[in-house]
Amino acid sequence: MIKKEELRLTQEWDKTFPKSDKVDHSKVTFVEINTGVGQDIPEER
């Protein structure tokens, strides 16, 4: 089951470098989905 979390997004400039009109700036959001694949599973002996 996927746990839903509320995202609080903002449109304000929050970077350490100055905003430039010469560059098309946009924000992106990534969502991590943990499928359990690749997790360490103890080997049976």
mmCIF entry with sequence, helices, sheets and N, C-alpha, C, O atoms, coordinates in Angstrom:
data_MODEL
# 
_entry.id   MODEL 
# 
_entity.id                         1 
_entity.type                       polymer 
_entity.pdbx_number_of_molecules   1 
# 
_entity_poly.entity_id                      1 
_entity_poly.type                           'polypeptide(L)' 
_entity_poly.nstd_linkage                   no 
_entity_poly.nstd_monomer                   no 
_entity_poly.pdbx_seq_one_letter_code       MIKKEELRLTQEWDKTFPKSDKVDHSKVTFVEINTGVGQDIPEER 
_entity_poly.pdbx_seq_one_letter_code_can   MIKKEELRLTQEWDKTFPKSDKVDHSKVTFVEINTGVGQDIPEER 
_entity_poly.pdbx_strand_id                 A 
# 
loop_
_entity_poly_seq.entity_id 
_entity_poly_seq.num 
_entity_poly_seq.mon_id 
_entity_poly_seq.hetero 
1 1  MET n 
1 2  ILE n 
1 3  LYS n 
1 4  LYS n 
1 5  GLU n 
1 6  GLU n 
1 7  LEU n 
1 8  ARG n 
1 9  LEU n 
1 10 THR n 
1 11 GLN n 
1 12 GLU n 
1 13 TRP n 
1 14 ASP n 
1 15 LYS n 
1 16 THR n 
1 17 PHE n 
1 18 PRO n 
1 19 LYS n 
1 20 SER n 
1 21 ASP n 
1 22 LYS n 
1 23 VAL n 
1 24 ASP n 
1 25 HIS n 
1 26 SER n 
1 27 LYS n 
1 28 VAL n 
1 29 THR n 
1 30 PHE n 
1 31 VAL n 
1 32 GLU n 
1 33 ILE n 
1 34 ASN n 
1 35 THR n 
1 36 GLY n 
1 37 VAL n 
1 38 GLY n 
1 39 GLN n 
1 40 ASP n 
1 41 ILE n 
1 42 PRO n 
1 43 GLU n 
1 44 GLU n 
1 45 ARG n 
# 
_struct_asym.id          A 
_struct_asym.entity_id   1 
# 
loop_
_atom_site.group_PDB 
_atom_site.id 
_atom_site.type_symbol 
_atom_site.label_atom_id 
_atom_site.label_alt_id 
_atom_site.label_comp_id 
_atom_site.label_asym_id 
_atom_site.label_entity_id 
_atom_site.label_seq_id 
_atom_site.pdbx_PDB_ins_code 
_atom_site.Cartn_x 
_atom_site.Cartn_y 
_atom_site.Cartn_z 
_atom_site.occupancy 
_atom_site.B_iso_or_equiv 
_atom_site.pdbx_formal_charge 
_atom_site.auth_seq_id 
_atom_site.auth_comp_id 
_atom_site.auth_asym_id 
_atom_site.auth_atom_id 
_atom_site.pdbx_PDB_model_num 
ATOM 1   N N  . MET A 1 1  ? 0.837  -1.167  0.000   1.00 0.00 ? 1  MET A N  1 
ATOM 2   C CA . MET A 1 1  ? 0.000  0.000   0.000   1.00 0.00 ? 1  MET A CA 1 
ATOM 3   C C  . MET A 1 1  ? 0.893  1.246   0.000   1.00 0.00 ? 1  MET A C  1 
ATOM 4   O O  . MET A 1 1  ? 1.921  1.271   0.677   1.00 0.00 ? 1  MET A O  1 
ATOM 5   N N  . ILE A 1 2  ? 0.509  2.268   -0.749  1.00 0.00 ? 2  ILE A N  1 
ATOM 6   C CA . ILE A 1 2  ? 1.269  3.500   -0.838  1.00 0.00 ? 2  ILE A CA 1 
ATOM 7   C C  . ILE A 1 2  ? 0.754  4.478   0.210   1.00 0.00 ? 2  ILE A C  1 
ATOM 8   O O  . ILE A 1 2  ? -0.444 4.747   0.295   1.00 0.00 ? 2  ILE A O  1 
ATOM 9   N N  . LYS A 1 3  ? 1.684  5.005   1.010   1.00 0.00 ? 3  LYS A N  1 
ATOM 10  C CA . LYS A 1 3  ? 1.327  5.988   2.031   1.00 0.00 ? 3  LYS A CA 1 
ATOM 11  C C  . LYS A 1 3  ? 1.231  7.359   1.376   1.00 0.00 ? 3  LYS A C  1 
ATOM 12  O O  . LYS A 1 3  ? 2.188  7.819   0.753   1.00 0.00 ? 3  LYS A O  1 
ATOM 13  N N  . LYS A 1 4  ? 0.098  8.003   1.510   1.00 0.00 ? 4  LYS A N  1 
ATOM 14  C CA . LYS A 1 4  ? -0.097 9.330   0.924   1.00 0.00 ? 4  LYS A CA 1 
ATOM 15  C C  . LYS A 1 4  ? 0.334  10.390  1.928   1.00 0.00 ? 4  LYS A C  1 
ATOM 16  O O  . LYS A 1 4  ? 0.010  10.320  3.114   1.00 0.00 ? 4  LYS A O  1 
ATOM 17  N N  . GLU A 1 5  ? 1.078  11.377  1.419   1.00 0.00 ? 5  GLU A N  1 
ATOM 18  C CA . GLU A 1 5  ? 1.502  12.484  2.249   1.00 0.00 ? 5  GLU A CA 1 
ATOM 19  C C  . GLU A 1 5  ? 1.117  13.789  1.564   1.00 0.00 ? 5  GLU A C  1 
ATOM 20  O O  . GLU A 1 5  ? 1.155  13.887  0.337   1.00 0.00 ? 5  GLU A O  1 
ATOM 21  N N  . GLU A 1 6  ? 0.748  14.780  2.350   1.00 0.00 ? 6  GLU A N  1 
ATOM 22  C CA . GLU A 1 6  ? 0.390  16.080  1.802   1.00 0.00 ? 6  GLU A CA 1 
ATOM 23  C C  . GLU A 1 6  ? 1.653  16.838  1.409   1.00 0.00 ? 6  GLU A C  1 
ATOM 24  O O  . GLU A 1 6  ? 2.588  16.948  2.202   1.00 0.00 ? 6  GLU A O  1 
ATOM 25  N N  . LEU A 1 7  ? 1.678  17.359  0.188   1.00 0.00 ? 7  LEU A N  1 
ATOM 26  C CA . LEU A 1 7  ? 2.798  18.167  -0.270  1.00 0.00 ? 7  LEU A CA 1 
ATOM 27  C C  . LEU A 1 7  ? 2.425  19.632  -0.190  1.00 0.00 ? 7  LEU A C  1 
ATOM 28  O O  . LEU A 1 7  ? 1.343  20.030  -0.621  1.00 0.00 ? 7  LEU A O  1 
ATOM 29  N N  . ARG A 1 8  ? 3.313  20.428  0.357   1.00 0.00 ? 8  ARG A N  1 
ATOM 30  C CA . ARG A 1 8  ? 3.089  21.872  0.421   1.00 0.00 ? 8  ARG A CA 1 
ATOM 31  C C  . ARG A 1 8  ? 4.046  22.523  -0.569  1.00 0.00 ? 8  ARG A C  1 
ATOM 32  O O  . ARG A 1 8  ? 5.226  22.713  -0.275  1.00 0.00 ? 8  ARG A O  1 
ATOM 33  N N  . LEU A 1 9  ? 3.525  22.859  -1.740  1.00 0.00 ? 9  LEU A N  1 
ATOM 34  C CA . LEU A 1 9  ? 4.338  23.433  -2.798  1.00 0.00 ? 9  LEU A CA 1 
ATOM 35  C C  . LEU A 1 9  ? 4.228  24.948  -2.782  1.00 0.00 ? 9  LEU A C  1 
ATOM 36  O O  . LEU A 1 9  ? 3.194  25.501  -2.409  1.00 0.00 ? 9  LEU A O  1 
ATOM 37  N N  . THR A 1 10 ? 5.300  25.612  -3.187  1.00 0.00 ? 10 THR A N  1 
ATOM 38  C CA . THR A 1 10 ? 5.316  27.067  -3.224  1.00 0.00 ? 10 THR A CA 1 
ATOM 39  C C  . THR A 1 10 ? 5.847  27.535  -4.577  1.00 0.00 ? 10 THR A C  1 
ATOM 40  O O  . THR A 1 10 ? 6.624  26.830  -5.221  1.00 0.00 ? 10 THR A O  1 
ATOM 41  N N  . GLN A 1 11 ? 5.436  28.701  -4.999  1.00 0.00 ? 11 GLN A N  1 
ATOM 42  C CA . GLN A 1 11 ? 5.915  29.263  -6.260  1.00 0.00 ? 11 GLN A CA 1 
ATOM 43  C C  . GLN A 1 11 ? 7.026  30.288  -6.038  1.00 0.00 ? 11 GLN A C  1 
ATOM 44  O O  . GLN A 1 11 ? 7.583  30.813  -7.002  1.00 0.00 ? 11 GLN A O  1 
ATOM 45  N N  . GLU A 1 12 ? 7.353  30.577  -4.778  1.00 0.00 ? 12 GLU A N  1 
ATOM 46  C CA . GLU A 1 12 ? 8.377  31.588  -4.507  1.00 0.00 ? 12 GLU A CA 1 
ATOM 47  C C  . GLU A 1 12 ? 9.773  31.064  -4.859  1.00 0.00 ? 12 GLU A C  1 
ATOM 48  O O  . GLU A 1 12 ? 10.021 29.859  -4.839  1.00 0.00 ? 12 GLU A O  1 
ATOM 49  N N  . TRP A 1 13 ? 10.677 31.990  -5.181  1.00 0.00 ? 13 TRP A N  1 
ATOM 50  C CA . TRP A 1 13 ? 12.042 31.642  -5.565  1.00 0.00 ? 13 TRP A CA 1 
ATOM 51  C C  . TRP A 1 13 ? 12.815 31.245  -4.314  1.00 0.00 ? 13 TRP A C  1 
ATOM 52  O O  . TRP A 1 13 ? 12.938 32.046  -3.387  1.00 0.00 ? 13 TRP A O  1 
ATOM 53  N N  . ASP A 1 14 ? 13.339 30.017  -4.271  1.00 0.00 ? 14 ASP A N  1 
ATOM 54  C CA . ASP A 1 14 ? 14.015 29.524  -3.072  1.00 0.00 ? 14 ASP A CA 1 
ATOM 55  C C  . ASP A 1 14 ? 15.416 28.990  -3.368  1.00 0.00 ? 14 ASP A C  1 
ATOM 56  O O  . ASP A 1 14 ? 15.926 28.130  -2.650  1.00 0.00 ? 14 ASP A O  1 
ATOM 57  N N  . LYS A 1 15 ? 16.030 29.506  -4.429  1.00 0.00 ? 15 LYS A N  1 
ATOM 58  C CA . LYS A 1 15 ? 17.361 29.034  -4.819  1.00 0.00 ? 15 LYS A CA 1 
ATOM 59  C C  . LYS A 1 15 ? 18.446 29.948  -4.255  1.00 0.00 ? 15 LYS A C  1 
ATOM 60  O O  . LYS A 1 15 ? 18.161 31.068  -3.830  1.00 0.00 ? 15 LYS A O  1 
ATOM 61  N N  . THR A 1 16 ? 19.693 29.467  -4.253  1.00 0.00 ? 16 THR A N  1 
ATOM 62  C CA . THR A 1 16 ? 20.809 30.256  -3.747  1.00 0.00 ? 16 THR A CA 1 
ATOM 63  C C  . THR A 1 16 ? 21.380 31.176  -4.819  1.00 0.00 ? 16 THR A C  1 
ATOM 64  O O  . THR A 1 16 ? 22.160 32.073  -4.498  1.00 0.00 ? 16 THR A O  1 
ATOM 65  N N  . PHE A 1 17 ? 21.015 30.981  -6.073  1.00 0.00 ? 17 PHE A N  1 
ATOM 66  C CA . PHE A 1 17 ? 21.493 31.829  -7.158  1.00 0.00 ? 17 PHE A CA 1 
ATOM 67  C C  . PHE A 1 17 ? 20.368 32.740  -7.621  1.00 0.00 ? 17 PHE A C  1 
ATOM 68  O O  . PHE A 1 17 ? 19.194 32.408  -7.453  1.00 0.00 ? 17 PHE A O  1 
ATOM 69  N N  . PRO A 1 18 ? 20.713 33.896  -8.206  1.00 0.00 ? 18 PRO A N  1 
ATOM 70  C CA . PRO A 1 18 ? 19.685 34.854  -8.618  1.00 0.00 ? 18 PRO A CA 1 
ATOM 71  C C  . PRO A 1 18 ? 18.813 34.324  -9.760  1.00 0.00 ? 18 PRO A C  1 
ATOM 72  O O  . PRO A 1 18 ? 19.300 33.622  -10.646 1.00 0.00 ? 18 PRO A O  1 
ATOM 73  N N  . LYS A 1 19 ? 17.558 34.656  -9.731  1.00 0.00 ? 19 LYS A N  1 
ATOM 74  C CA . LYS A 1 19 ? 16.638 34.291  -10.799 1.00 0.00 ? 19 LYS A CA 1 
ATOM 75  C C  . LYS A 1 19 ? 16.937 35.151  -12.030 1.00 0.00 ? 19 LYS A C  1 
ATOM 76  O O  . LYS A 1 19 ? 17.183 36.351  -11.911 1.00 0.00 ? 19 LYS A O  1 
ATOM 77  N N  . SER A 1 20 ? 16.914 34.532  -13.204 1.00 0.00 ? 20 SER A N  1 
ATOM 78  C CA . SER A 1 20 ? 17.248 35.241  -14.436 1.00 0.00 ? 20 SER A CA 1 
ATOM 79  C C  . SER A 1 20 ? 16.093 35.136  -15.425 1.00 0.00 ? 20 SER A C  1 
ATOM 80  O O  . SER A 1 20 ? 15.476 34.079  -15.561 1.00 0.00 ? 20 SER A O  1 
ATOM 81  N N  . ASP A 1 21 ? 15.804 36.243  -16.116 1.00 0.00 ? 21 ASP A N  1 
ATOM 82  C CA . ASP A 1 21 ? 14.793 36.227  -17.179 1.00 0.00 ? 21 ASP A CA 1 
ATOM 83  C C  . ASP A 1 21 ? 15.311 35.529  -18.429 1.00 0.00 ? 21 ASP A C  1 
ATOM 84  O O  . ASP A 1 21 ? 14.530 35.243  -19.337 1.00 0.00 ? 21 ASP A O  1 
ATOM 85  N N  . LYS A 1 22 ? 16.607 35.250  -18.496 1.00 0.00 ? 22 LYS A N  1 
ATOM 86  C CA . LYS A 1 22 ? 17.218 34.587  -19.654 1.00 0.00 ? 22 LYS A CA 1 
ATOM 87  C C  . LYS A 1 22 ? 17.039 33.066  -19.604 1.00 0.00 ? 22 LYS A C  1 
ATOM 88  O O  . LYS A 1 22 ? 17.331 32.365  -20.573 1.00 0.00 ? 22 LYS A O  1 
ATOM 89  N N  . VAL A 1 23 ? 16.561 32.573  -18.477 1.00 0.00 ? 23 VAL A N  1 
ATOM 90  C CA . VAL A 1 23 ? 16.412 31.123  -18.276 1.00 0.00 ? 23 VAL A CA 1 
ATOM 91  C C  . VAL A 1 23 ? 14.957 30.813  -17.948 1.00 0.00 ? 23 VAL A C  1 
ATOM 92  O O  . VAL A 1 23 ? 14.317 31.533  -17.183 1.00 0.00 ? 23 VAL A O  1 
ATOM 93  N N  . ASP A 1 24 ? 14.442 29.732  -18.534 1.00 0.00 ? 24 ASP A N  1 
ATOM 94  C CA . ASP A 1 24 ? 13.082 29.275  -18.234 1.00 0.00 ? 24 ASP A CA 1 
ATOM 95  C C  . ASP A 1 24 ? 13.155 28.370  -17.002 1.00 0.00 ? 24 ASP A C  1 
ATOM 96  O O  . ASP A 1 24 ? 13.551 27.210  -17.104 1.00 0.00 ? 24 ASP A O  1 
ATOM 97  N N  . HIS A 1 25 ? 12.774 28.899  -15.848 1.00 0.00 ? 25 HIS A N  1 
ATOM 98  C CA . HIS A 1 25 ? 12.842 28.162  -14.596 1.00 0.00 ? 25 HIS A CA 1 
ATOM 99  C C  . HIS A 1 25 ? 11.525 27.450  -14.339 1.00 0.00 ? 25 HIS A C  1 
ATOM 100 O O  . HIS A 1 25 ? 10.453 27.990  -14.611 1.00 0.00 ? 25 HIS A O  1 
ATOM 101 N N  . SER A 1 26 ? 11.611 26.231  -13.811 1.00 0.00 ? 26 SER A N  1 
ATOM 102 C CA . SER A 1 26 ? 10.407 25.522  -13.379 1.00 0.00 ? 26 SER A CA 1 
ATOM 103 C C  . SER A 1 26 ? 10.777 24.580  -12.240 1.00 0.00 ? 26 SER A C  1 
ATOM 104 O O  . SER A 1 26 ? 11.914 24.118  -12.141 1.00 0.00 ? 26 SER A O  1 
ATOM 105 N N  . LYS A 1 27 ? 9.809  24.307  -11.391 1.00 0.00 ? 27 LYS A N  1 
ATOM 106 C CA . LYS A 1 27 ? 10.027 23.391  -10.278 1.00 0.00 ? 27 LYS A CA 1 
ATOM 107 C C  . LYS A 1 27 ? 9.456  22.031  -10.634 1.00 0.00 ? 27 LYS A C  1 
ATOM 108 O O  . LYS A 1 27 ? 8.442  21.930  -11.325 1.00 0.00 ? 27 LYS A O  1 
ATOM 109 N N  . VAL A 1 28 ? 10.113 20.994  -10.158 1.00 0.00 ? 28 VAL A N  1 
ATOM 110 C CA . VAL A 1 28 ? 9.627  19.634  -10.354 1.00 0.00 ? 28 VAL A CA 1 
ATOM 111 C C  . VAL A 1 28 ? 9.538  18.944  -8.997  1.00 0.00 ? 28 VAL A C  1 
ATOM 112 O O  . VAL A 1 28 ? 10.232 19.318  -8.052  1.00 0.00 ? 28 VAL A O  1 
ATOM 113 N N  . THR A 1 29 ? 8.695  17.954  -8.914  1.00 0.00 ? 29 THR A N  1 
ATOM 114 C CA . THR A 1 29 ? 8.528  17.180  -7.703  1.00 0.00 ? 29 THR A CA 1 
ATOM 115 C C  . THR A 1 29 ? 8.698  15.710  -8.035  1.00 0.00 ? 29 THR A C  1 
ATOM 116 O O  . THR A 1 29 ? 8.111  15.213  -8.997  1.00 0.00 ? 29 THR A O  1 
ATOM 117 N N  . PHE A 1 30 ? 9.502  15.009  -7.237  1.00 0.00 ? 30 PHE A N  1 
ATOM 118 C CA . PHE A 1 30 ? 9.718  13.583  -7.426  1.00 0.00 ? 30 PHE A CA 1 
ATOM 119 C C  . PHE A 1 30 ? 9.035  12.829  -6.297  1.00 0.00 ? 30 PHE A C  1 
ATOM 120 O O  . PHE A 1 30 ? 9.051  13.269  -5.148  1.00 0.00 ? 30 PHE A O  1 
ATOM 121 N N  . VAL A 1 31 ? 8.442  11.704  -6.627  1.00 0.00 ? 31 VAL A N  1 
ATOM 122 C CA . VAL A 1 31 ? 7.772  10.863  -5.639  1.00 0.00 ? 31 VAL A CA 1 
ATOM 123 C C  . VAL A 1 31 ? 8.514  9.547   -5.575  1.00 0.00 ? 31 VAL A C  1 
ATOM 124 O O  . VAL A 1 31 ? 8.712  8.888   -6.597  1.00 0.00 ? 31 VAL A O  1 
ATOM 125 N N  . GLU A 1 32 ? 8.924  9.161   -4.383  1.00 0.00 ? 32 GLU A N  1 
ATOM 126 C CA . GLU A 1 32 ? 9.636  7.901   -4.191  1.00 0.00 ? 32 GLU A CA 1 
ATOM 127 C C  . GLU A 1 32 ? 8.623  6.791   -3.925  1.00 0.00 ? 32 GLU A C  1 
ATOM 128 O O  . GLU A 1 32 ? 7.758  6.919   -3.059  1.00 0.00 ? 32 GLU A O  1 
ATOM 129 N N  . ILE A 1 33 ? 8.741  5.720   -4.669  1.00 0.00 ? 33 ILE A N  1 
ATOM 130 C CA . ILE A 1 33 ? 7.879  4.560   -4.470  1.00 0.00 ? 33 ILE A CA 1 
ATOM 131 C C  . ILE A 1 33 ? 8.770  3.395   -4.063  1.00 0.00 ? 33 ILE A C  1 
ATOM 132 O O  . ILE A 1 33 ? 9.627  2.965   -4.836  1.00 0.00 ? 33 ILE A O  1 
ATOM 133 N N  . ASN A 1 34 ? 8.574  2.893   -2.871  1.00 0.00 ? 34 ASN A N  1 
ATOM 134 C CA . ASN A 1 34 ? 9.369  1.792   -2.355  1.00 0.00 ? 34 ASN A CA 1 
ATOM 135 C C  . ASN A 1 34 ? 8.641  0.490   -2.657  1.00 0.00 ? 34 ASN A C  1 
ATOM 136 O O  . ASN A 1 34 ? 7.592  0.210   -2.077  1.00 0.00 ? 34 ASN A O  1 
ATOM 137 N N  . THR A 1 35 ? 9.201  -0.310  -3.569  1.00 0.00 ? 35 THR A N  1 
ATOM 138 C CA . THR A 1 35 ? 8.575  -1.572  -3.950  1.00 0.00 ? 35 THR A CA 1 
ATOM 139 C C  . THR A 1 35 ? 9.103  -2.749  -3.145  1.00 0.00 ? 35 THR A C  1 
ATOM 140 O O  . THR A 1 35 ? 8.566  -3.855  -3.212  1.00 0.00 ? 35 THR A O  1 
ATOM 141 N N  . GLY A 1 36 ? 10.177 -2.491  -2.373  1.00 0.00 ? 36 GLY A N  1 
ATOM 142 C CA . GLY A 1 36 ? 10.774 -3.575  -1.606  1.00 0.00 ? 36 GLY A CA 1 
ATOM 143 C C  . GLY A 1 36 ? 11.791 -4.362  -2.400  1.00 0.00 ? 36 GLY A C  1 
ATOM 144 O O  . GLY A 1 36 ? 12.500 -5.193  -1.833  1.00 0.00 ? 36 GLY A O  1 
ATOM 145 N N  . VAL A 1 37 ? 11.883 -4.123  -3.705  1.00 0.00 ? 37 VAL A N  1 
ATOM 146 C CA . VAL A 1 37 ? 12.841 -4.836  -4.547  1.00 0.00 ? 37 VAL A CA 1 
ATOM 147 C C  . VAL A 1 37 ? 14.241 -4.338  -4.220  1.00 0.00 ? 37 VAL A C  1 
ATOM 148 O O  . VAL A 1 37 ? 14.461 -3.133  -4.095  1.00 0.00 ? 37 VAL A O  1 
ATOM 149 N N  . GLY A 1 38 ? 15.175 -5.250  -4.084  1.00 0.00 ? 38 GLY A N  1 
ATOM 150 C CA . GLY A 1 38 ? 16.549 -4.877  -3.835  1.00 0.00 ? 38 GLY A CA 1 
ATOM 151 C C  . GLY A 1 38 ? 16.882 -4.688  -2.358  1.00 0.00 ? 38 GLY A C  1 
ATOM 152 O O  . GLY A 1 38 ? 18.017 -4.355  -2.018  1.00 0.00 ? 38 GLY A O  1 
ATOM 153 N N  . GLN A 1 39 ? 15.916 -4.893  -1.490  1.00 0.00 ? 39 GLN A N  1 
ATOM 154 C CA . GLN A 1 39 ? 16.203 -4.773  -0.065  1.00 0.00 ? 39 GLN A CA 1 
ATOM 155 C C  . GLN A 1 39 ? 16.965 -6.005  0.401   1.00 0.00 ? 39 GLN A C  1 
ATOM 156 O O  . GLN A 1 39 ? 16.832 -7.094  -0.158  1.00 0.00 ? 39 GLN A O  1 
ATOM 157 N N  . ASP A 1 40 ? 17.759 -5.802  1.432   1.00 0.00 ? 40 ASP A N  1 
ATOM 158 C CA . ASP A 1 40 ? 18.510 -6.933  1.971   1.00 0.00 ? 40 ASP A CA 1 
ATOM 159 C C  . ASP A 1 40 ? 17.572 -7.926  2.632   1.00 0.00 ? 40 ASP A C  1 
ATOM 160 O O  . ASP A 1 40 ? 16.825 -7.586  3.549   1.00 0.00 ? 40 ASP A O  1 
ATOM 161 N N  . ILE A 1 41 ? 17.621 -9.147  2.155   1.00 0.00 ? 41 ILE A N  1 
ATOM 162 C CA . ILE A 1 41 ? 16.810 -10.219 2.712   1.00 0.00 ? 41 ILE A CA 1 
ATOM 163 C C  . ILE A 1 41 ? 17.762 -11.300 3.228   1.00 0.00 ? 41 ILE A C  1 
ATOM 164 O O  . ILE A 1 41 ? 18.600 -11.784 2.468   1.00 0.00 ? 41 ILE A O  1 
ATOM 165 N N  . PRO A 1 42 ? 17.653 -11.685 4.488   1.00 0.00 ? 42 PRO A N  1 
ATOM 166 C CA . PRO A 1 42 ? 18.574 -12.691 5.017   1.00 0.00 ? 42 PRO A CA 1 
ATOM 167 C C  . PRO A 1 42 ? 18.466 -14.010 4.232   1.00 0.00 ? 42 PRO A C  1 
ATOM 168 O O  . PRO A 1 42 ? 17.372 -14.473 3.907   1.00 0.00 ? 42 PRO A O  1 
ATOM 169 N N  . GLU A 1 43 ? 19.621 -14.590 3.941   1.00 0.00 ? 43 GLU A N  1 
ATOM 170 C CA . GLU A 1 43 ? 19.635 -15.871 3.223   1.00 0.00 ? 43 GLU A CA 1 
ATOM 171 C C  . GLU A 1 43 ? 19.285 -17.008 4.172   1.00 0.00 ? 43 GLU A C  1 
ATOM 172 O O  . GLU A 1 43 ? 19.654 -16.996 5.346   1.00 0.00 ? 43 GLU A O  1 
ATOM 173 N N  . GLU A 1 44 ? 18.567 -17.986 3.640   1.00 0.00 ? 44 GLU A N  1 
ATOM 174 C CA . GLU A 1 44 ? 18.265 -19.173 4.441   1.00 0.00 ? 44 GLU A CA 1 
ATOM 175 C C  . GLU A 1 44 ? 19.486 -20.057 4.459   1.00 0.00 ? 44 GLU A C  1 
ATOM 176 O O  . GLU A 1 44 ? 20.166 -20.203 3.443   1.00 0.00 ? 44 GLU A O  1 
ATOM 177 N N  . ARG A 1 45 ? 19.771 -20.647 5.598   1.00 0.00 ? 45 ARG A N  1 
ATOM 178 C CA . ARG A 1 45 ? 20.952 -21.528 5.701   1.00 0.00 ? 45 ARG A CA 1 
ATOM 179 C C  . ARG A 1 45 ? 20.534 -22.936 6.016   1.00 0.00 ? 45 ARG A C  1 
ATOM 180 O O  . ARG A 1 45 ? 21.383 -23.819 6.141   1.00 0.00 ? 45 ARG A O  1 
# 
